[in-house]
Amino acid sequence: MNRKNETPSHNAGARFIKAVRQMGFRNKCLVFTGDEIRAKQILQSELRSKEQEYVLVSEETSDLRSFVNFDQKPTHAQRTDAENSSKSKAFQTSTYPSKCKTSTNFLNIVQNMEPYSFSEASSKPSDNSYKSTNTTAEVYHGASGGKYHQSYINKNTGIMHNHLNTDVDILVQNCKKKNMTNDRYNCVLLTTGSFNPIHPLHFQNLVRVKKYFESEHQPRWNVLAGYLSPTHDSYVHGKLGELDWIPAKDRCRLCEGAIEHEGPELSSWLRVSRGESEWADGFVDFGPVTENLRDFLNNTLVDEEHVLRYPLCVVYVCGLDHFNKCSYVENMTKQPNMSCAVVYRTGYEEQRITRSIQSSDVIYIPLSKERGKLTDVSSTQIRQHFQNPSASKANIKANIYPIVDEYMRKKYRRK
């Protein structure tokens, strides 16, 4: 469906299938693609299980010719109602020996349409169903990318986050535990960053925002879950170099270990999302990451599983330093079901945030009563501690998790 000279739209085929299903057709579909694994990931992320029925994926030209039955009369199988093909597995792959891969990575869909009644279709979305507000592919300049990096992502792809890399169960559990299914003010918190390595201050901002939303903000918001989203290796490695870079799989593991170390106060609602760090196309900035998480959660919890009656809001949490150098943070609040909470950080000016909270929906937590007790620890200081322990500040060691200490000692070969 996508020509080489067109802007990529990785899920054009999946969206086409979804539209056909919503029109009331339950027909066989063939996804003819040059990247079978990618195509399956797209379909699994974009389509409900009901919509995936009778969908086959293949790289074989022989399958394509057989499916559309070139130069022949319709076969009995093509005339048979799609319901009779229920024994076929969704995403079944052909085993024909002749292989000729297409030169494009995007989905090419050929369909034989057979209508069925709307009463047989999966239930139509209610008035409260989630509708994505994503637009077209855009370029973001952000704190992660800065002026030297541009992040391209088609925000309609919907495949960055899925059930394998983002834990939705914790959100569902807390929703049911707090009986918040019908509440209009449910949200999740998201923070992105290198976490190279993770330290307690990364958690403190999330905890402060959660406390503020649940006790001071009007109206009160229910924080059902929070997610740490480690940045992709392609950016972190380029920024820090081979010596200091911690691979994403290790950064995720260290984050999970740190959450476990903190105990139920964090582990009861906070998880690590690997969607951003495992994104196949490389580095993606925080804007589209936030939007993609918003769409994944709402498509799953509102439309598919009906856990929530109303769409939840994804709140991007960052420090004042991040906000000051990234103009897009403020623009995020203009999108439906998205917000931004900025937490004060020692040593950074507040002129811009003061103007912003007067003209936008950015939420600022100034920590006015805590400033005298704040300690500022960074991942850079922790790395420097292991490179030269004698030169590090006294408070650094107290902010190193045991799992991080063990990992960093091995990394820098120190006992």
C-alpha positions as CSV (number, residue, x, y, z in Angstrom):
1,M,0.0,0.0,0.0
2,N,3.0,2.3,0.4
3,R,5.2,3.1,-2.5
4,K,8.9,3.7,-2.0
5,N,8.6,7.5,-2.6
6,E,5.8,7.9,-0.1
7,T,6.1,8.9,3.5
8,P,6.2,5.6,5.5
9,S,3.0,4.8,7.3
10,H,3.9,1.4,8.9
11,N,0.4,0.5,9.9
12,A,-1.5,1.6,6.8
13,G,-2.5,-2.0,6.1
14,A,-3.5,-2.6,9.7
15,R,-5.7,0.5,9.7
16,F,-7.3,-0.7,6.5
17,I,-8.2,-4.0,8.0
18,K,-9.6,-2.3,11.1
19,A,-11.7,0.0,8.9
20,V,-13.0,-3.0,6.9
21,R,-13.9,-4.9,10.1
22,Q,-15.8,-1.8,11.4
23,M,-17.7,-1.6,8.2
24,G,-19.1,-5.1,8.9
25,F,-16.9,-7.4,6.7
26,R,-15.4,-10.5,8.2
27,N,-13.5,-11.7,5.2
28,K,-10.1,-13.4,4.6
29,C,-7.2,-11.0,4.3
30,L,-3.7,-11.6,3.1
31,V,-0.9,-9.3,4.2
32,F,1.8,-9.6,1.6
33,T,5.0,-8.1,3.0
34,G,8.8,-8.1,2.8
35,D,9.1,-8.2,6.5
36,E,6.9,-10.9,8.0
37,I,8.0,-10.4,11.7
38,R,7.4,-6.7,11.5
39,A,4.0,-7.1,9.9
40,K,2.9,-9.5,12.6
41,Q,4.0,-7.1,15.3
42,I,2.0,-4.3,13.6
43,L,-1.1,-6.4,13.3
44,Q,-0.9,-7.7,16.9
45,S,-0.5,-4.2,18.2
46,E,-3.1,-2.4,16.1
47,L,-5.9,-5.0,15.9
48,R,-8.1,-6.5,18.5
49,S,-8.1,-10.3,18.7
50,K,-11.5,-10.4,16.9
51,E,-10.2,-8.2,14.1
52,Q,-7.2,-10.5,13.6
53,E,-9.3,-13.5,12.7
54,Y,-8.9,-14.7,9.1
55,V,-5.7,-12.6,8.6
56,L,-2.8,-14.3,7.0
57,V,0.8,-13.0,6.6
58,S,3.2,-14.2,3.9
59,E,6.3,-13.2,2.0
60,E,5.6,-15.7,-0.7
61,T,4.5,-14.5,-4.2
62,S,2.9,-17.9,-4.8
63,D,0.6,-17.2,-1.8
64,L,-0.3,-13.9,-3.3
65,R,-1.2,-15.4,-6.6
66,S,-3.1,-18.2,-5.0
67,F,-5.0,-15.8,-2.7
68,V,-6.2,-13.5,-5.5
69,N,-6.5,-16.4,-8.0
70,F,-5.0,-14.6,-10.9
71,D,-6.5,-15.5,-14.4
72,Q,-8.7,-18.1,-12.9
73,K,-12.3,-18.5,-11.8
74,P,-13.0,-18.0,-8.1
75,T,-12.1,-21.2,-6.1
76,H,-14.5,-22.9,-3.8
77,A,-12.5,-21.7,-0.9
78,Q,-12.9,-18.1,-2.0
79,R,-16.6,-18.5,-2.4
80,T,-17.0,-20.1,1.0
81,D,-18.0,-17.9,3.9
82,A,-15.1,-16.7,6.0
83,E,-16.7,-18.4,9.0
84,N,-15.8,-21.8,7.5
85,S,-12.1,-20.9,7.7
86,S,-12.0,-20.5,11.5
87,K,-9.7,-23.5,11.7
88,S,-7.0,-21.4,10.1
89,K,-4.7,-19.7,12.6
90,A,-4.5,-15.9,12.6
91,F,-1.2,-14.7,11.1
92,Q,-0.6,-18.2,9.6
93,T,2.6,-18.2,7.5
94,S,2.8,-20.0,4.2
95,T,5.3,-22.9,3.7
96,Y,5.5,-22.7,0.0
97,P,9.1,-23.3,-1.2
98,S,9.3,-20.5,-3.7
99,K,10.3,-17.3,-2.0
100,C,10.5,-13.8,-3.5
101,K,10.6,-11.0,-0.9
102,T,9.2,-7.7,-1.8
103,S,11.5,-4.6,-1.7
104,T,9.3,-2.7,0.7
105,N,8.8,-3.2,4.4
106,F,5.2,-1.9,4.4
107,L,2.0,-3.9,4.2
108,N,0.4,-4.8,0.9
109,I,-3.2,-6.0,1.5
110,V,-5.4,-7.8,-1.0
111,Q,-8.9,-8.7,0.2
112,N,-11.9,-10.7,-1.0
113,M,-14.8,-9.0,0.8
114,E,-17.9,-10.9,2.1
115,P,-20.3,-8.8,4.1
116,Y,-21.9,-9.9,7.3
117,S,-24.5,-8.3,9.5
118,F,-23.5,-5.8,12.1
119,S,-25.0,-8.0,14.8
120,E,-22.2,-10.5,14.1
121,A,-19.5,-7.9,14.3
122,S,-17.6,-7.0,17.4
123,S,-19.4,-4.4,19.4
124,K,-19.2,-0.9,17.9
125,P,-17.4,1.7,20.0
126,S,-19.5,3.5,22.5
127,D,-19.6,7.3,22.8
128,N,-16.9,7.0,25.5
129,S,-14.6,4.9,23.3
130,Y,-11.0,6.1,22.9
131,K,-10.1,8.0,19.8
132,S,-6.5,8.7,19.0
133,T,-5.6,12.3,18.4
134,N,-2.4,11.4,16.5
135,T,-1.7,13.3,13.3
136,T,1.0,12.6,10.8
137,A,4.7,11.9,11.0
138,E,6.4,14.8,12.7
139,V,9.9,16.0,13.8
140,Y,10.6,16.6,17.5
141,H,13.4,18.5,19.1
142,G,13.6,17.6,22.7
143,A,15.7,17.4,25.8
144,S,16.8,13.9,24.8
145,G,17.6,14.8,21.2
146,G,18.5,18.5,21.6
147,K,19.5,20.5,18.6
148,Y,21.7,17.7,17.3
149,H,19.0,15.0,17.0
150,Q,15.7,14.8,15.2
151,S,13.2,12.1,16.1
152,Y,10.9,10.8,13.4
153,I,8.0,8.6,14.2
154,N,4.7,8.1,12.6
155,K,2.5,8.6,15.6
156,N,-0.2,6.4,14.1
157,T,1.9,3.3,14.3
158,G,0.8,2.2,17.7
159,I,3.4,-0.5,17.9
160,M,6.0,0.9,20.3
161,H,4.2,-0.2,23.4
162,N,2.6,-3.6,23.7
163,H,1.7,-6.2,26.4
164,L,5.1,-7.7,26.1
165,N,7.1,-4.6,27.0
166,T,4.6,-2.6,29.1
167,D,2.9,-4.0,32.1
168,V,-0.8,-3.1,32.0
169,D,-1.8,-5.6,34.7
170,I,-0.6,-3.3,37.5
171,L,-2.8,-0.5,36.2
172,V,-5.8,-2.8,36.0
173,Q,-5.2,-4.2,39.5
174,N,-5.1,-0.7,41.0
175,C,-8.1,0.4,39.0
176,K,-10.2,-2.4,40.4
177,K,-8.7,-2.1,43.9
178,K,-9.6,1.5,44.1
179,N,-12.9,1.0,42.2
180,M,-12.0,3.7,39.6
181,T,-13.6,2.1,36.5
182,N,-16.1,4.9,36.1
183,D,-14.0,7.8,37.3
184,R,-13.2,10.6,34.9
185,Y,-9.9,11.6,36.5
186,N,-7.7,8.5,36.1
187,C,-4.1,9.0,35.0
188,V,-0.7,7.3,34.8
189,L,2.7,9.0,35.2
190,L,5.5,8.6,32.7
191,T,9.1,9.7,32.9
192,T,11.8,9.1,30.3
193,G,15.6,9.3,30.5
194,S,18.9,7.5,30.2
195,F,18.8,6.1,33.8
196,N,22.5,5.4,33.3
197,P,22.3,4.3,36.1
198,I,19.1,4.7,38.0
199,H,19.2,6.5,41.4
200,P,16.6,7.5,44.1
201,L,16.0,11.0,42.7
202,H,14.6,9.5,39.6
203,F,11.8,8.0,41.7
204,Q,11.4,11.1,43.9
205,N,9.8,13.2,41.2
206,L,7.3,10.5,40.4
207,V,6.4,10.1,44.1
208,R,6.0,13.9,44.6
209,V,3.8,14.2,41.6
210,K,1.6,11.2,42.7
211,K,1.3,12.7,46.1
212,Y,0.3,16.1,44.7
213,F,-2.3,14.7,42.3
214,E,-3.9,12.5,45.0
215,S,-4.0,15.1,47.8
216,E,-3.6,18.7,46.5
217,H,-4.7,18.9,42.9
218,Q,-8.2,20.0,42.1
219,P,-9.9,18.0,40.9
220,R,-8.2,15.1,42.6
221,W,-6.5,12.7,40.1
222,N,-6.2,8.9,40.6
223,V,-2.7,7.8,39.8
224,L,-3.2,4.2,38.7
225,A,0.3,3.5,37.6
226,G,3.7,5.0,36.7
227,Y,6.2,4.0,34.1
228,L,10.0,4.5,33.7
229,S,10.9,4.5,30.1
230,P,14.7,4.2,29.5
231,T,16.0,5.9,26.3
232,H,17.2,3.9,23.3
233,D,20.8,2.7,23.1
234,S,21.4,4.6,19.9
235,Y,21.2,7.9,21.8
236,V,22.7,6.9,25.1
237,H,25.7,5.3,23.5
238,G,26.3,8.2,21.3
239,K,26.0,10.6,24.2
240,L,28.2,8.8,26.8
241,G,30.5,6.7,24.7
242,E,31.5,3.0,25.1
243,L,33.1,3.4,28.6
244,D,30.1,4.9,30.4
245,W,27.2,3.6,28.4
246,I,25.0,0.9,30.0
247,P,23.1,-1.2,27.5
248,A,19.3,-0.8,27.6
249,K,18.6,-4.3,28.7
250,D,20.8,-3.7,31.7
251,R,19.4,-0.3,32.4
252,C,15.9,-1.8,32.4
253,R,17.0,-4.6,34.8
254,L,18.7,-2.1,37.1
255,C,15.5,0.0,37.2
256,E,13.4,-3.0,38.0
257,G,15.9,-4.0,40.8
258,A,15.8,-0.5,42.3
259,I,12.0,-0.5,42.3
260,E,12.0,-3.9,44.1
261,H,14.6,-2.5,46.6
262,E,12.2,0.4,47.5
263,G,9.5,-2.1,48.4
264,P,5.7,-1.9,48.0
265,E,5.7,1.9,48.3
266,L,6.9,1.9,44.7
267,S,6.5,-1.6,43.4
268,S,2.7,-1.5,44.0
269,W,2.3,1.1,41.2
270,L,5.5,1.7,39.3
271,R,6.9,-0.4,36.4
272,V,9.6,-0.2,33.7
273,S,8.3,0.1,30.1
274,R,10.8,-1.3,27.5
275,G,8.8,0.0,24.5
276,E,11.0,3.0,23.9
277,S,14.4,1.2,24.5
278,E,13.3,-1.7,22.3
279,W,12.0,0.4,19.4
280,A,13.3,-1.2,16.2
281,D,13.9,2.0,14.4
282,G,16.2,3.6,17.0
283,F,16.0,6.7,19.1
284,V,12.6,8.3,19.6
285,D,12.1,11.5,21.7
286,F,9.8,11.8,24.6
287,G,6.9,13.5,22.8
288,P,5.9,10.6,20.5
289,V,6.8,8.1,23.3
290,T,4.2,9.8,25.5
291,E,1.6,9.9,22.8
292,N,2.2,6.3,21.9
293,L,1.8,5.1,25.5
294,R,-1.4,7.1,25.8
295,D,-2.9,5.5,22.7
296,F,-1.8,2.0,23.7
297,L,-3.2,2.2,27.2
298,N,-6.5,3.8,26.1
299,N,-7.1,1.5,23.2
300,T,-6.5,-1.5,25.5
301,L,-8.3,-0.4,28.6
302,V,-11.2,1.6,27.2
303,D,-12.0,0.0,23.8
304,E,-10.8,-3.6,24.1
305,E,-11.0,-4.7,27.8
306,H,-13.5,-2.1,29.0
307,V,-11.6,-1.7,32.2
308,L,-12.1,2.1,32.0
309,R,-15.2,3.9,31.0
310,Y,-13.3,7.1,30.1
311,P,-9.8,7.6,28.6
312,L,-7.1,8.1,31.1
313,C,-4.5,10.9,31.0
314,V,-0.8,10.2,30.6
315,V,1.2,12.8,32.6
316,Y,4.7,13.3,31.5
317,V,6.9,14.0,34.5
318,C,10.2,15.9,34.3
319,G,12.5,18.1,36.3
320,L,12.8,21.9,35.9
321,D,16.2,21.4,34.0
322,H,14.5,19.3,31.4
323,F,11.6,21.7,31.0
324,N,13.9,24.8,30.6
325,K,15.8,23.3,27.6
326,C,12.9,21.7,25.9
327,S,10.1,23.8,24.4
328,Y,8.0,20.9,23.3
329,V,7.1,20.0,26.9
330,E,4.7,22.9,27.1
331,N,3.1,21.9,23.8
332,M,2.3,18.4,25.1
333,T,-0.4,19.8,27.3
334,K,-2.4,21.0,24.3
335,Q,-3.1,17.4,23.3
336,P,-6.2,15.5,24.6
337,N,-5.5,13.1,27.4
338,M,-2.0,14.3,28.0
339,S,-0.5,16.6,30.6
340,C,2.9,17.5,32.0
341,A,4.1,17.9,35.6
342,V,7.3,19.8,36.2
343,V,9.2,19.4,39.5
344,Y,11.6,22.0,40.9
345,R,15.3,21.2,40.7
346,T,18.0,23.0,42.7
347,G,20.0,25.5,40.7
348,Y,17.6,26.1,37.8
349,E,15.8,29.3,37.1
350,E,12.0,29.5,37.3
351,Q,11.2,32.4,34.9
352,R,10.0,30.2,32.0
353,I,7.9,27.9,34.2
354,T,6.3,30.9,35.9
355,R,5.2,32.2,32.5
356,S,4.2,28.8,31.3
357,I,1.8,27.9,34.2
358,Q,0.0,31.2,33.5
359,S,-0.6,30.5,29.8
360,S,-0.8,26.7,29.6
361,D,-1.9,23.6,31.5
362,V,1.6,22.7,32.7
363,I,1.5,21.7,36.3
364,Y,4.4,22.9,38.5
365,I,5.4,21.5,41.8
366,P,7.8,24.1,43.3
367,L,8.7,22.1,46.5
368,S,8.7,25.4,48.3
369,K,8.8,23.8,51.8
370,E,11.4,21.2,50.9
371,R,14.1,23.3,49.1
372,G,16.3,23.6,52.2
373,K,16.5,19.8,52.5
374,L,17.0,18.9,48.8
375,T,20.0,17.0,47.7
376,D,21.0,16.9,44.1
377,V,22.4,13.6,42.8
378,S,23.0,12.7,39.2
379,S,23.9,9.6,37.2
380,T,27.0,11.5,36.0
381,Q,28.2,11.8,39.6
382,I,27.6,8.1,40.2
383,R,29.6,7.1,37.2
384,Q,32.4,9.5,38.3
385,H,32.3,7.8,41.8
386,F,33.2,4.5,40.3
387,Q,35.8,6.0,38.0
388,N,37.5,7.9,40.9
389,P,35.9,7.1,44.3
390,S,38.3,9.3,46.3
391,A,37.1,12.4,44.5
392,S,33.3,11.8,44.9
393,K,31.0,13.6,47.3
394,A,30.1,12.0,50.6
395,N,26.4,11.7,49.7
396,I,26.9,9.9,46.4
397,K,27.4,6.5,47.9
398,A,24.2,6.8,50.0
399,N,22.2,7.2,46.7
400,I,23.6,4.0,45.0
401,Y,21.3,1.0,45.0
402,P,22.9,-2.3,45.9
403,I,22.1,-3.8,42.5
404,V,23.6,-0.7,40.8
405,D,26.7,-0.9,43.0
406,E,27.3,-4.5,42.1
407,Y,26.8,-3.8,38.4
408,M,29.0,-0.7,38.3
409,R,31.9,-2.4,40.2
410,K,32.0,-5.1,37.6
411,K,31.7,-2.5,34.8
412,Y,34.6,-0.4,36.0
413,R,36.4,-3.5,37.4
414,R,36.5,-2.3,41.0
415,K,36.3,-4.4,44.1
